[in-house]
Amino acid sequence: MKGAGGALSRAFGGGTARRGFDPWILVLVGAWAIVALLLIWPLWSVLMASFRDNDTGALSLTNYIDVFTLRSYRRAIGNTLLAGLGGMAGALVLGVTLALVTTRFRIRGRVLIQILAVVALVSPPFIGAYAWIVLFGANGVVRQGLASVGIDIPTIYGATGVILVFAFKFFPHVFLITSGALGAVNRSVEEAAEGLGLSPLRRLFKVTFPLILPSITAAALLTFVLSIADFGTPRLIGRDFNVLATEAFMLFGTEMGGNPGMASALSMVLIGLSMALVLLQRRVTRRDVYAGNLMRKPFVREATGWRGVALHVVAYAIVLVGALPAITAVIFSFRRTSGPVFQPGVSLQSYERVISTVSTPVWNTLVYSSASVFAIVVAGTLIGYLVSRRPQPATAALDGMLMVPYVVPGIVMGIAIITRFNGPPLELTGTGLVIVMAVFIRRLPYSARSAAAALKQLSPSLEEAAISLGYSPARAFLRVTVPLIGPGILAGALMSLVTAMNELSSSLVLYVGSTVTMPVRIYLAVLDGEYGLASALSSILLVLTVAAVAGAFLLSGRKQSSLL
């Protein structure tokens, strides 16, 4: 925290503010300037571009008319909804099932189950798509093995494969969110329902699920947004299953130097779908929501006999399949390769190639993610303080604006940034700074909300006492408040580092040869059939990610679900 604390101190002038001047006014102005520069301005550019005719440049509804009338774009909208709803449904079934099994029954190795769920959670989405190709692609290891004994199964490519990957990639979000909610349900309510003669199944749907409805809908919203925002999975295994994210990327790529109006229109439709589900989720959680008093925690039953075996099989099957992509990437990184084909035997040739020829993406990833996370920690902590300690219309509006990056897909944010900063007055295209800016604004809400949550658990009286002893407000914040919430800030920083290192969608639009990152290089390697190189880079990225997550858990001293 020393470096972040020093930056915060400089932001306040070291606590030497003039008497009567509130330094938080400057922080508020600076926060709004950041939001205006990196969020409102770029997205406004995309919005305006979506209303410009590609040929004449005049304001027109042509792009939107084409989006909703041309068959290819209507199909992309339908595919996006199918992928989002399918991925959400699959993740809910898997995640809620696993949460019920592990919170209501004594499952052996529960810690291992949580670890495997976290591994599935933190592994980059495109690694999952790549690993499924290695296993179940046209020449996949599992398909070839089954074919050798006369069993022919379909490939992973297409809509079914996309939904399957989404379900097993995003179910840990549902599991961690709903398991925390299920663990807090008042046992007396369920016992009362049992006493009234409700069967276990009816009790589950009539009592338990209504109690945790906010958590279920929040998890559903999160998985839907993640599914429709995912670019790598549909691009790698979708084949002709195009979604809005892939269509926008292809349109933007072919229109560089021209007018990316259609790409912008598709981007706005994608944002609209996300916002529609946010509004629906809020409407649902306002109706028929129940609450318990949390005085009696749920009873955990022993899982014995055939039922116990079945529950253990279900729990371990879900997490093992979810973690399978990460495990596959690590194993195949040590396989001998000949071009795109894996050969028998163990070898370090893929890692040797990383060291000798493709080390630049590794260093770029570390530098860009570290720079963006440092800025995220400083800005997020200050904004979190404003939101939690200085409630007023301006901070409330700022908090509302920070909801926007949650629902703006990475590919859209990348298009917005490059559209705005591809020419005067700020021409930043082709620099590492533009990637740092995109990651910063996308992940800033996580740090700000984390800091705000930590501050709400800390009484303002400590800070007020320091001020009464002669500290300025800025000095009291730096010397009293920041050290008290320091572990939470660092944990949030490490989780931001995880998402920054794994950022693909926006980086894919913004990178040039000298600024390529590990996720982009893995994506390109998979497209080129360089599966050994992709495995080695994926394993390195996975190790860095798991190390950051482990550090976050150690520093926070909290449960996994609290770090989402």
C-alpha positions in Angstrom: 0.0 0.0 0.0 3.0 2.3 0.3 3.1 3.2 -3.4 -0.7 3.7 -3.5 -0.6 5.7 -0.3 2.1 8.0 -1.7 0.0 8.6 -4.8 -3.0 9.4 -2.7 -0.9 11.7 -0.5 0.3 13.6 -3.6 -3.3 13.8 -4.8 -4.1 15.7 -1.6 -1.0 17.7 -1.4 0.3 15.7 1.5 -2.4 17.0 3.8 -1.4 20.6 3.6 -4.7 21.9 2.2 -5.7 25.4 3.2 -8.1 25.6 6.1 -11.7 25.5 5.0 -10.9 24.0 1.6 -12.4 20.5 1.1 -9.9 18.5 -1.1 -12.7 16.0 -1.9 -14.1 18.6 -4.2 -11.0 18.2 -6.4 -11.4 14.4 -6.2 -15.0 14.7 -7.3 -14.1 16.9 -10.2 -11.2 14.6 -11.2 -13.4 11.5 -11.0 -16.0 13.1 -13.3 -13.2 14.2 -15.7 -12.0 10.6 -15.9 -15.5 9.3 -16.5 -16.2 11.9 -19.1 -12.8 11.4 -20.9 -12.7 7.6 -20.9 -16.4 6.5 -20.8 -18.9 9.2 -21.8 -16.8 10.7 -24.7 -15.9 7.4 -26.3 -19.3 5.9 -26.0 -20.9 9.1 -27.3 -18.6 8.8 -30.4 -19.9 5.2 -30.9 -23.5 6.4 -30.5 -23.1 9.2 -33.0 -21.2 6.9 -35.5 -24.1 4.5 -35.4 -26.4 7.3 -36.7 -24.1 8.2 -39.6 -24.6 6.9 -43.1 -21.6 4.9 -44.2 -21.5 6.6 -47.7 -22.5 10.2 -47.1 -21.6 10.7 -43.4 -25.0 12.3 -42.9 -27.2 11.6 -39.8 -29.4 8.6 -40.7 -31.1 5.6 -39.3 -29.8 3.4 -42.1 -27.5 1.4 -39.9 -30.2 0.5 -37.4 -32.6 -0.3 -40.3 -30.1 -2.7 -41.7 -29.4 -4.2 -38.2 -33.1 -5.1 -37.8 -33.9 -6.0 -41.5 -30.9 -7.7 -42.9 -31.0 -11.4 -42.3 -27.4 -11.8 -41.2 -27.7 -9.2 -38.5 -31.1 -10.5 -37.3 -29.5 -13.9 -37.1 -26.6 -12.4 -35.0 -29.1 -10.8 -32.6 -31.0 -14.1 -32.2 -27.7 -16.0 -31.8 -26.6 -13.5 -29.1 -29.8 -14.0 -27.2 -29.5 -17.8 -27.6 -25.9 -17.8 -26.4 -26.7 -15.5 -23.5 -29.8 -17.2 -22.3 -28.4 -20.7 -22.9 -25.1 -19.9 -21.1 -27.1 -18.3 -18.3 -29.5 -21.3 -17.9 -26.6 -23.8 -18.0 -24.6 -21.8 -15.5 -27.6 -21.5 -13.2 -28.4 -25.2 -13.3 -24.8 -26.2 -12.6 -24.0 -23.4 -10.1 -27.2 -23.7 -8.0 -27.0 -27.5 -8.0 -23.4 -27.4 -6.8 -24.3 -24.8 -4.2 -27.2 -26.8 -2.8 -25.2 -30.0 -2.6 -22.2 -28.4 -0.8 -24.2 -26.2 1.6 -27.0 -28.7 2.5 -24.8 -31.9 2.7 -21.5 -32.8 4.2 -19.4 -33.3 1.1 -15.9 -34.6 1.6 -13.2 -32.4 0.1 -15.4 -29.3 0.0 -12.3 -27.1 0.1 -11.0 -29.0 -3.0 -14.3 -28.4 -4.7 -14.0 -24.6 -4.0 -10.5 -24.6 -5.3 -11.4 -26.3 -8.5 -14.4 -23.9 -8.9 -12.1 -20.9 -8.5 -9.6 -22.4 -11.0 -12.5 -22.6 -13.5 -13.5 -19.1 -12.6 -10.2 -17.4 -13.1 -9.0 -19.3 -16.2 -9.5 -17.0 -19.2 -12.7 -17.8 -21.2 -10.8 -18.2 -24.5 -8.5 -20.8 -22.8 -11.7 -22.8 -22.2 -12.7 -22.6 -25.9 -9.2 -23.6 -27.0 -9.0 -26.6 -24.6 -12.4 -27.9 -25.7 -11.1 -27.7 -29.3 -8.1 -29.8 -28.3 -10.4 -32.4 -26.6 -13.5 -32.4 -28.8 -12.5 -30.6 -32.0 -12.4 -32.2 -35.4 -9.1 -33.9 -34.5 -9.6 -33.7 -30.7 -7.9 -36.2 -28.4 -11.2 -37.5 -26.9 -13.0 -37.7 -30.3 -10.0 -39.6 -31.8 -9.9 -42.0 -28.8 -13.6 -42.7 -29.0 -13.4 -43.1 -32.8 -10.7 -45.8 -32.4 -13.3 -48.0 -30.6 -16.1 -47.2 -33.1 -17.8 -44.4 -31.2 -18.4 -41.2 -33.2 -19.5 -38.1 -31.4 -20.2 -34.6 -32.7 -17.5 -31.9 -32.6 -17.6 -29.0 -30.2 -18.2 -26.5 -33.0 -21.5 -24.6 -33.3 -24.2 -23.2 -31.0 -24.3 -26.2 -28.7 -20.5 -26.0 -28.1 -20.7 -22.3 -27.4 -23.5 -22.7 -24.8 -21.7 -25.7 -23.2 -18.5 -23.7 -22.8 -20.3 -20.7 -21.4 -22.2 -22.9 -18.9 -19.0 -24.6 -17.5 -17.0 -21.4 -17.7 -19.5 -19.1 -15.8 -21.1 -21.5 -13.3 -18.5 -20.7 -10.6 -20.0 -17.2 -10.4 -23.4 -18.7 -9.7 -21.9 -21.2 -7.2 -20.0 -18.7 -5.2 -22.8 -16.1 -5.1 -25.7 -18.5 -4.3 -23.7 -20.7 -1.8 -23.1 -17.7 0.3 -26.8 -16.8 0.2 -27.9 -20.4 1.0 -25.5 -20.5 3.9 -27.3 -17.5 5.4 -30.9 -18.8 5.1 -32.6 -19.0 8.5 -33.2 -22.7 9.3 -36.4 -22.0 11.2 -38.1 -21.0 8.0 -37.3 -24.2 6.2 -38.2 -26.2 9.3 -41.6 -24.5 9.5 -42.3 -25.3 5.9 -41.4 -28.9 6.5 -43.7 -29.0 9.5 -46.6 -27.8 7.3 -46.1 -30.9 5.1 -44.2 -29.4 2.1 -42.1 -32.0 0.3 -38.3 -31.2 -0.1 -38.8 -30.2 -3.7 -41.7 -27.9 -3.0 -39.9 -26.5 0.0 -37.0 -25.7 -2.2 -39.1 -23.8 -4.8 -41.6 -22.2 -2.4 -39.3 -21.2 0.5 -35.6 -21.5 -0.2 -35.4 -20.0 -3.7 -37.6 -17.0 -2.8 -35.3 -16.3 0.1 -32.2 -16.2 -2.1 -33.9 -14.6 -5.2 -31.8 -11.5 -5.2 -28.6 -13.6 -5.3 -30.0 -15.9 -8.0 -31.0 -13.0 -10.2 -27.7 -11.2 -9.6 -25.9 -14.3 -10.7 -28.2 -14.7 -13.7 -27.5 -11.1 -14.8 -23.8 -11.5 -14.4 -23.6 -14.7 -16.4 -25.9 -13.3 -19.2 -23.8 -10.2 -19.6 -20.6 -12.2 -19.5 -22.0 -14.6 -22.1 -23.1 -12.0 -24.7 -19.9 -10.0 -24.1 -17.6 -13.0 -24.7 -15.8 -12.7 -28.0 -13.2 -15.4 -28.0 -15.5 -18.4 -27.5 -17.9 -17.8 -30.4 -15.1 -16.7 -32.6 -13.0 -19.8 -31.9 -15.7 -22.6 -31.8 -18.8 -20.9 -33.1 -17.9 -21.4 -36.8 -21.0 -20.0 -38.6 -22.6 -19.2 -35.3 -22.0 -15.4 -35.4 -23.1 -13.2 -32.5 -23.2 -9.4 -32.2 -19.7 -9.3 -30.6 -18.0 -11.2 -33.5 -20.0 -9.3 -36.1 -19.1 -5.9 -34.7 -15.4 -7.0 -34.6 -15.4 -8.2 -38.2 -17.3 -5.1 -39.4 -14.9 -2.8 -37.5 -11.9 -4.6 -38.8 -13.0 -4.3 -42.4 -14.0 -0.7 -42.1 -10.7 0.7 -40.6 -10.1 3.9 -42.4 -13.7 4.1 -43.4 -16.9 4.8 -41.4 -17.5 2.1 -38.7 -21.2 3.0 -38.5 -22.6 -0.5 -38.7 -20.1 -1.8 -36.1 -21.2 1.0 -33.9 -24.9 0.2 -34.4 -24.3 -3.4 -33.5 -22.4 -2.3 -30.5 -25.3 -0.1 -29.3 -27.7 -3.0 -29.7 -25.4 -5.2 -27.6 -25.4 -2.5 -24.9 -29.1 -2.3 -25.1 -29.5 -6.1 -24.6 -27.4 -5.8 -21.4 -29.2 -2.8 -20.1 -32.6 -4.5 -20.7 -31.6 -7.5 -18.5 -30.3 -5.1 -15.8 -33.7 -3.4 -15.7 -35.5 -6.8 -15.7 -33.3 -8.1 -12.8 -34.1 -5.0 -10.8 -37.8 -5.4 -11.4 -37.8 -9.0 -10.4 -35.9 -8.3 -7.2 -38.4 -5.7 -6.1 -41.3 -8.2 -6.2 -42.0 -11.0 -3.7 -38.6 -10.8 -2.0 -38.4 -12.4 1.4 -35.8 -12.1 4.1 -34.7 -14.2 7.1 -33.3 -13.1 10.4 -30.1 -15.1 10.0 -30.3 -16.3 13.6 -30.2 -20.1 12.8 -28.0 -21.2 10.0 -29.0 -24.2 7.8 -28.4 -27.7 9.0 -25.8 -29.7 7.1 -26.9 -33.3 6.6 -24.6 -36.3 6.3 -24.4 -37.7 2.8 -24.4 -41.5 3.2 -25.3 -44.5 1.2 -26.1 -44.4 -2.5 -27.5 -40.9 -2.1 -24.1 -39.8 -0.7 -22.2 -41.4 -3.5 -24.5 -39.7 -6.1 -24.1 -36.3 -4.4 -20.3 -36.6 -4.4 -20.3 -37.7 -8.0 -22.4 -34.7 -9.0 -20.3 -32.2 -7.1 -17.0 -33.5 -8.3 -18.2 -34.0 -11.9 -19.3 -30.4 -12.2 -16.1 -28.8 -10.9 -13.8 -31.3 -12.7 -15.4 -30.6 -16.0 -15.3 -26.9 -15.3 -11.6 -27.0 -14.4 -10.9 -29.4 -17.3 -9.8 -26.6 -19.8 -7.2 -25.3 -17.3 -5.9 -28.8 -16.6 -5.8 -29.6 -20.3 -3.8 -26.5 -21.1 -1.2 -27.3 -18.5 -0.9 -31.0 -19.6 -0.6 -30.2 -23.3 1.9 -27.4 -22.7 4.4 -30.3 -21.9 3.5 -32.3 -25.0 5.9 -32.7 -28.0 4.5 -30.9 -31.1 5.1 -31.0 -34.8 3.4 -27.9 -36.2 -0.3 -28.1 -35.2 -0.1 -31.8 -34.3 0.8 -33.2 -30.9 3.3 -36.0 -30.8 3.9 -38.7 -28.2 6.4 -37.8 -25.5 7.1 -35.0 -23.0 8.9 -31.8 -24.1 9.6 -28.2 -23.0 9.8 -27.1 -26.6 6.6 -24.9 -26.3 8.1 -23.1 -23.3 11.4 -22.7 -25.1 9.6 -21.1 -28.0 7.9 -18.7 -25.6 11.2 -17.6 -24.2 13.0 -17.3 -27.5 10.4 -15.8 -29.8 7.2 -14.7 -28.0 8.4 -13.2 -24.7 7.1 -9.7 -25.7 3.4 -10.5 -25.0 4.4 -11.7 -21.5 6.2 -8.5 -20.6 3.5 -6.4 -22.2 0.8 -8.1 -20.2 2.7 -7.6 -16.9 3.5 -3.9 -17.7 0.0 -2.9 -19.0 -1.9 -4.8 -16.3 0.3 -3.5 -13.5 0.0 0.1 -14.7 -3.7 -0.1 -15.1 -4.2 -1.7 -11.7 -2.1 0.9 -9.9 -4.3 3.6 -11.5 -7.4 1.6 -10.6 -6.4 1.3 -7.0 -5.7 5.0 -6.5 -8.8 6.2 -8.4 -11.1 3.4 -7.1 -10.2 4.1 -3.5 -10.9 7.8 -3.8 -14.1 7.3 -5.7 -15.2 4.6 -3.2 -14.7 7.1 -0.4 -16.8 9.7 -2.2 -19.6 7.3 -2.8 -19.7 6.0 0.8 -18.8 9.0 2.9 -19.9 12.0 0.8 -23.5 11.2 -0.4 -24.8 14.0 -2.6 -26.4 14.1 -6.1 -23.1 14.4 -7.8 -21.6 11.3 -6.1 -24.8 9.4 -6.6 -24.8 10.2 -10.3 -21.1 9.2 -10.4 -21.9 5.9 -8.7 -24.7 5.3 -11.3 -22.3 6.1 -14.2 -19.9 3.4 -12.8 -22.6 0.9 -13.6 -22.1 1.4 -17.3 -18.8 -0.4 -17.7 -20.5 -3.5 -16.1 -22.8 -3.8 -19.1 -20.6 -2.5 -21.9 -18.9 -5.6 -23.5 -15.1 -5.4 -24.0 -15.3 -5.4 -27.8 -17.6 -2.4 -27.7 -15.4 -0.5 -25.2 -12.4 -1.2 -27.5 -14.3 0.1 -30.5 -15.3 3.2 -28.5 -11.8 3.9 -27.4 -10.2 3.5 -30.8 -12.9 5.5 -32.5 -12.4 8.4 -30.1 -8.6 8.3 -29.8 -7.7 7.4 -33.5 -7.1 11.0 -34.4 -6.9 14.6 -33.1 -7.1 15.9 -30.4 -5.7 12.8 -28.8 -4.2 10.3 -31.2 -3.2 7.3 -29.1 -3.8 4.4 -31.5 -1.0 1.9 -31.5 0.4 2.8 -28.1 0.3 0.8 -24.9 -1.4 3.7 -23.2 -4.6 3.1 -25.1 -4.8 -0.5 -23.8 -4.1 0.7 -20.3 -6.9 3.2 -20.6 -9.4 0.6 -21.8 -8.5 -1.8 -19.0 -8.6 1.0 -16.4 -12.1 2.3 -17.2 -13.5 -1.3 -17.6 -12.2 -2.4 -14.2 -12.5 0.8 -12.2 -16.0 0.0 -11.0 -14.8 -3.2 -9.3 -12.2 -1.3 -7.2 -14.6 1.6 -6.4 -17.4 -0.7 -5.3 -14.9 -2.8 -3.2 -13.6 0.3 -1.5 -17.1 1.6 -0.9 -18.2 -1.7 0.6 -15.1 -1.8 2.9 -15.7 1.8 4.1 -19.4 1.1 4.9 -18.2 -1.5 7.3 -15.9 1.0 9.0 -17.3 3.6 11.4 -16.6 7.2 10.4 -16.0 8.0 14.1 -12.4 6.9 13.9 -11.7 9.4 11.1 -13.7 12.1 12.9 -11.6 11.5 16.0 -8.4 12.0 14.1 -9.8 15.2 12.6 -10.7 16.4 16.1 -7.1 15.8 17.2 -5.9 18.2 14.5 -5.5 16.1 11.4 -6.7 17.5 8.1 -9.5 15.4 6.4 -6.9 14.3 3.8 -4.4 13.3 6.4 -7.0 11.5 8.5 -8.0 9.6 5.4 -4.4 8.6 4.5 -3.2 7.9 8.1 -6.3 6.3 9.6 -8.8 5.1 7.0 -6.5 3.7 4.3 -4.5 1.5 6.7 -7.7 0.0 8.1 -9.1 -0.9 4.7 -5.7 -1.7 3.3 -6.1 -5.5 3.1 -9.4 -5.1 1.3 -7.9 -2.6 -1.2 -5.0 -4.9 -1.9 -7.3 -7.8 -2.4 -9.4 -5.8 -4.8 -6.2 -4.8 -6.6 -5.1 -8.4 -7.1 -8.6 -9.3 -8.4 -8.4 -6.3 -10.8 -5.0 -7.6 -11.8 -6.6 -11.0 -12.7 -9.1 -9.5 -15.0 -6.6 -7.0 -16.5 -4.2 -9.9 -17.4 -7.0 -11.9 -19.0 -8.5 -9.0 -21.0 -9.0 -10.1 -24.6 -11.9 -8.4 -26.3 -10.9 -4.7 -26.0 -7.2 -5.5 -26.5 -7.9 -7.4 -29.7 -9.3 -4.2 -31.2 -6.5 -1.9 -29.8 -3.3 -3.8 -30.2 -0.6 -3.5 -32.8 2.4 -5.7 -33.3 4.5 -4.1 -30.6 1.7 -4.0 -28.0 0.4 -7.5 -28.3 -0.6 -9.1 -25.0 -0.7 -12.7 -23.8 -4.5 -13.2 -24.3 -4.3 -11.8 -27.9 -1.2 -13.9 -28.7 -3.0 -17.0 -27.4 -6.0 -16.2 -29.5 -3.9 -15.7 -32.6 -2.0 -19.0 -31.9 -5.2 -20.9 -31.7 -6.4 -19.4 -35.0 -3.1 -20.4 -36.6 -3.2 -24.0 -35.2 -0.2 -23.4 -32.9 -1.8 -25.4 -30.0 1.5 -26.1 -28.2 2.4 -22.5 -28.1 -1.1 -21.6 -27.0 -0.9 -24.2 -24.2 2.4 -22.9 -22.9 1.2 -19.2 -22.9 -2.1 -20.3 -21.4 -0.3 -22.1 -18.6 1.9 -19.1 -17.8 -1.2 -16.9 -17.8 -3.0 -19.3 -15.6 -0.2 -19.5 -13.0 0.0 -15.7 -12.8 -3.8 -15.6 -12.4 -4.0 -18.2 -9.7 -1.1 -16.5 -7.8 -2.9 -13.2 -7.9 -6.1 -14.9 -6.6 -4.3 -16.7 -3.9 -2.8 -13.4 -2.8 -6.2 -11.8 -2.8 -7.6 -14.6 -0.5 -4.6 -14.4 1.8 -4.8 -10.6 2.2 -8.6 -10.3 2.4 -9.1 -13.2 4.9 -12.5 -13.5 3.3 -14.5 -16.1 1.4 -14.1 -16.5 -2.3 -17.6 -15.2 -3.0 -16.8 -11.9 -1.4 -14.2 -11.2 -4.0 -16.5 -11.4 -7.0 
